[in-house]
Amino acid sequence: MICDSFFMKTLAVGEFKTHFSEALEEVRHGKTVGVSFGRNGQLVAILAPPKLVLHQAA
């Protein structure tokens, strides 16, 4: 499980769509980005580097 403290930032889905390339670049540099959705800003996705996800799954 990935903890909130790993997030460099959380983007609303609209912001994420607008800044998709920048978000991918941050992930490429080892950072994690959360994507929120809805009026309450519920976290619906986490974009993380493969090394982090694979390490946590092991």
Phi and psi in degrees as GROMACS dihedral restraints (atoms count N, CA, C in turn):
[ dihedral_restraints ]
;  ai    aj    ak    al  type     phi  dphi    fc
    3     4     5     6     1   -98.0    20    10
    4     5     6     7     1   129.5    20    10
    6     7     8     9     1   -85.0    20    10
    7     8     9    10     1   150.3    20    10
    9    10    11    12     1   -55.0    20    10
   10    11    12    13     1   -29.6    20    10
   12    13    14    15     1   -66.8    20    10
   13    14    15    16     1   -13.6    20    10
   15    16    17    18     1   -79.7    20    10
   16    17    18    19     1   -17.9    20    10
   18    19    20    21     1   -69.4    20    10
   19    20    21    22     1   128.1    20    10
   21    22    23    24     1   -75.3    20    10
   22    23    24    25     1   -38.2    20    10
   24    25    26    27     1  -160.5    20    10
   25    26    27    28     1   162.5    20    10
   27    28    29    30     1  -121.7    20    10
   28    29    30    31     1   131.2    20    10
   30    31    32    33     1  -113.2    20    10
   31    32    33    34     1   140.7    20    10
   33    34    35    36     1   -67.7    20    10
   34    35    36    37     1   154.6    20    10
   36    37    38    39     1   -56.8    20    10
   37    38    39    40     1   -37.1    20    10
   39    40    41    42     1   -63.6    20    10
   40    41    42    43     1   -44.1    20    10
   42    43    44    45     1   -63.3    20    10
   43    44    45    46     1   -40.9    20    10
   45    46    47    48     1   -61.0    20    10
   46    47    48    49     1   -43.6    20    10
   48    49    50    51     1   -62.0    20    10
   49    50    51    52     1   -42.2    20    10
   51    52    53    54     1   -68.6    20    10
   52    53    54    55     1   -36.6    20    10
   54    55    56    57     1  -114.2    20    10
   55    56    57    58     1    33.5    20    10
   57    58    59    60     1   -56.1    20    10
   58    59    60    61     1   -48.6    20    10
   60    61    62    63     1   -61.5    20    10
   61    62    63    64     1   -41.2    20    10
   63    64    65    66     1   -66.1    20    10
   64    65    66    67     1   -40.0    20    10
   66    67    68    69     1   -62.5    20    10
   67    68    69    70     1   -44.1    20    10
   69    70    71    72     1   -62.8    20    10
   70    71    72    73     1   -37.4    20    10
   72    73    74    75     1   -63.8    20    10
   73    74    75    76     1   -40.2    20    10
   75    76    77    78     1   -64.7    20    10
   76    77    78    79     1   -41.8    20    10
   78    79    80    81     1   -64.2    20    10
   79    80    81    82     1   -40.2    20    10
   81    82    83    84     1   -58.5    20    10
   82    83    84    85     1   -29.1    20    10
   84    85    86    87     1   -93.8    20    10
   85    86    87    88     1    16.4    20    10
   87    88    89    90     1    94.5    20    10
   88    89    90    91     1     3.3    20    10
   90    91    92    93     1   -95.7    20    10
   91    92    93    94     1   161.5    20    10
   93    94    95    96     1  -114.4    20    10
   94    95    96    97     1   138.6    20    10
   96    97    98    99     1  -123.6    20    10
   97    98    99   100     1   131.0    20    10
   99   100   101   102     1   -96.9    20    10
  100   101   102   103     1   150.4    20    10
  102   103   104   105     1  -121.1    20    10
  103   104   105   106     1   124.9    20    10
  105   106   107   108     1  -108.9    20    10
  106   107   108   109     1   159.7    20    10
  108   109   110   111     1  -146.4    20    10
  109   110   111   112     1   146.2    20    10
  111   112   113   114     1    88.7    20    10
  112   113   114   115     1   172.3    20    10
  114   115   116   117     1   -62.8    20    10
  115   116   117   118     1   -32.1    20    10
  117   118   119   120     1   -88.4    20    10
  118   119   120   121     1    -0.3    20    10
  120   121   122   123     1    65.7    20    10
  121   122   123   124     1    34.7    20    10
  123   124   125   126     1   -64.4    20    10
  124   125   126   127     1   132.3    20    10
  126   127   128   129     1   -66.6    20    10
  127   128   129   130     1   122.8    20    10
  129   130   131   132     1  -118.1    20    10
  130   131   132   133     1   -16.3    20    10
  132   133   134   135     1  -154.5    20    10
  133   134   135   136     1   154.0    20    10
  135   136   137   138     1  -131.0    20    10
  136   137   138   139     1   126.0    20    10
  138   139   140   141     1  -104.6    20    10
  139   140   141   142     1   116.9    20    10
  141   142   143   144     1  -135.7    20    10
  142   143   144   145     1   154.3    20    10
  144   145   146   147     1   -61.7    20    10
  145   146   147   148     1   142.7    20    10
  147   148   149   150     1   -54.2    20    10
  148   149   150   151     1   -38.6    20    10
  150   151   152   153     1   -59.6    20    10
  151   152   153   154     1   -41.2    20    10
  153   154   155   156     1   -66.6    20    10
  154   155   156   157     1   -45.5    20    10
  156   157   158   159     1   -67.7    20    10
  157   158   159   160     1   -45.0    20    10
  159   160   161   162     1   -66.9    20    10
  160   161   162   163     1   -37.1    20    10
  162   163   164   165     1   -65.5    20    10
  163   164   165   166     1   -42.2    20    10
  165   166   167   168     1   -69.4    20    10
  166   167   168   169     1   -30.2    20    10
  168   169   170   171     1   -77.8    20    10
  169   170   171   172     1   -21.9    20    10
